[in-house]
């Protein structure tokens, strides 16, 4: 089974050529993160991505996504 690479997927979705540019596209990335099936990616990769782009632990992102889903499911689902 080939594992997905969240860095590559996000780069393609937002049209970013270089991985090093990702932290400069936080808003676009956040919109895409809310649509992705994050369970399809390895936890260590999600942790690395979260730190690299948002400078927070992955658990923080999960908490925010859970809170958003509780408030308005349409914000997180598409």
CORLIN-V758609 format. One line per field, one symbol per residue. ss: DSSP state (h for helix, s for strand, l for the rest). psi: psi as a letter, one per 30 degrees, with the letter a starting at -180 (. if undefined). A space follows every 50 residues. Layout:
ss: ???
psi: ???
This chain:
ss: lllllhhhhhhhhhllllhhhhhhhhhhhhhhhllllhhhllhhhhhhhh hhhhlllhhhhhhhhhhhhhhlhhhhll
psi: kkkljeeeeeeeefhkekeffefgheeeeeeeeffkifffkkeeeeeeee eeefhlleeeeeeeeeeeeeejefffk.
